[in-house]
Amino acid sequence: MKEHLSSETITFIPERLNKPPVVYRGMTISELAIVAISGLGIGFVIGVVIVLFLGNSVWIPTAIVPTLFLSIRFGGVYLSRLKRGKPDNWLERFFELKFSPSKFITTAQDWAVKRTR
């Protein structure tokens, strides 16, 4: 009698199947988005400063493009050094801790199991 494949259990699932895939220079898609958005913001600020001095608004996209390229180019190297030896979701948890620390227990204190008077 032939058994159905759905009744079998998989005894081993590799851990790498749960990891997000690397897209570019060691970054996942969420890390690439973080680096690209930060590069876009830095380029926008630089472009606005140049516009204040020169008065032509064409400098905003002109400043965004190279900073976006440079942030993606060198951001992968920086993030790979920063993430080395840390868990896969470390970067997301790091940003959560920085922007909403109330979600995490951040106080260090001793705990006791017995009653105190």
C-alpha positions as CSV (number, residue, x, y, z in Angstrom):
1,M,0.0,0.0,0.0
2,K,1.3,3.4,-1.0
3,E,1.6,6.1,1.8
4,H,0.7,9.7,1.3
5,L,3.6,12.2,1.3
6,S,1.7,14.5,3.6
7,S,1.6,12.0,6.5
8,E,5.4,11.9,6.6
9,T,7.3,14.3,8.9
10,I,10.5,16.0,7.9
11,T,13.1,15.0,10.5
12,F,15.6,17.8,9.6
13,I,14.9,21.3,8.3
14,P,18.1,23.3,7.7
15,E,18.2,26.5,9.7
16,R,19.3,28.5,6.6
17,L,15.8,28.0,5.1
18,N,14.4,30.4,7.7
19,K,17.0,33.1,7.0
20,P,16.1,36.0,4.6
21,P,18.2,35.7,1.4
22,V,21.2,38.0,0.8
23,V,20.4,40.4,-2.0
24,Y,23.4,42.7,-2.4
25,R,26.8,42.9,-0.6
26,G,25.8,40.8,2.3
27,M,22.6,42.7,3.0
28,T,19.0,41.4,3.0
29,I,16.2,43.3,1.4
30,S,15.2,45.0,4.7
31,E,18.8,46.1,5.4
32,L,19.3,47.3,1.8
33,A,16.1,49.4,2.2
34,I,17.4,50.9,5.5
35,V,20.7,51.8,3.9
36,A,19.1,53.2,0.8
37,I,16.6,55.3,2.7
38,S,19.4,56.7,4.9
39,G,21.5,57.5,1.8
40,L,18.4,59.2,0.2
41,G,17.9,61.3,3.3
42,I,21.5,62.3,3.6
43,G,21.6,63.2,-0.1
44,F,18.4,65.2,0.3
45,V,19.8,67.2,3.1
46,I,23.0,67.9,1.2
47,G,21.0,68.9,-1.8
48,V,18.9,71.4,0.2
49,V,22.1,72.9,1.6
50,I,23.5,73.3,-1.9
51,V,20.2,74.8,-3.1
52,L,20.4,77.4,-0.3
53,F,23.7,78.5,-1.6
54,L,23.2,78.2,-5.3
55,G,19.5,78.7,-5.6
56,N,18.7,76.1,-8.3
57,S,16.5,73.1,-7.2
58,V,18.2,70.7,-9.7
59,W,20.9,70.1,-7.1
60,I,18.6,68.1,-4.8
61,P,18.4,65.0,-7.1
62,T,22.0,65.7,-8.2
63,A,23.1,65.2,-4.6
64,I,20.7,62.3,-3.9
65,V,22.0,60.0,-6.7
66,P,25.7,59.9,-5.7
67,T,25.0,59.6,-1.9
68,L,22.5,56.9,-2.6
69,F,25.1,55.0,-4.6
70,L,27.8,55.5,-2.0
71,S,25.6,54.5,0.9
72,I,24.6,51.2,-0.8
73,R,28.2,50.6,-2.0
74,F,29.8,51.1,1.4
75,G,26.8,50.4,3.6
76,G,27.0,46.7,2.9
77,V,30.6,46.5,4.1
78,Y,29.7,48.5,7.3
79,L,26.7,46.4,8.1
80,S,28.5,43.1,7.5
81,R,31.2,44.2,10.0
82,L,28.5,45.4,12.4
83,K,26.4,42.2,12.2
84,R,29.4,39.8,12.4
85,G,28.8,37.2,15.1
86,K,25.3,38.4,15.9
87,P,21.9,36.7,15.3
88,D,20.0,37.2,12.1
89,N,17.4,39.6,13.4
90,W,19.9,41.7,15.4
91,L,19.6,44.9,13.2
92,E,15.8,45.0,13.5
93,R,15.9,44.5,17.3
94,F,18.7,47.2,17.5
95,F,16.5,49.8,15.8
96,E,13.5,48.8,17.9
97,L,15.6,49.3,21.0
98,K,16.8,52.7,19.9
99,F,13.4,54.0,18.7
100,S,11.0,52.4,21.2
101,P,12.9,51.2,24.3
102,S,9.7,50.7,26.3
103,K,9.2,47.3,24.5
104,F,12.3,45.9,26.1
105,I,13.4,45.3,29.7
106,T,16.4,47.6,30.0
107,T,16.9,47.7,33.8
108,A,19.5,45.5,35.5
109,Q,18.6,44.4,39.0
110,D,18.8,41.4,41.2
111,W,15.7,39.2,41.5
112,A,14.9,37.1,44.6
113,V,12.6,34.1,44.8
114,K,11.9,34.5,48.5
115,R,9.7,37.0,50.3
116,T,11.3,40.0,51.9
117,R,10.1,42.0,54.9
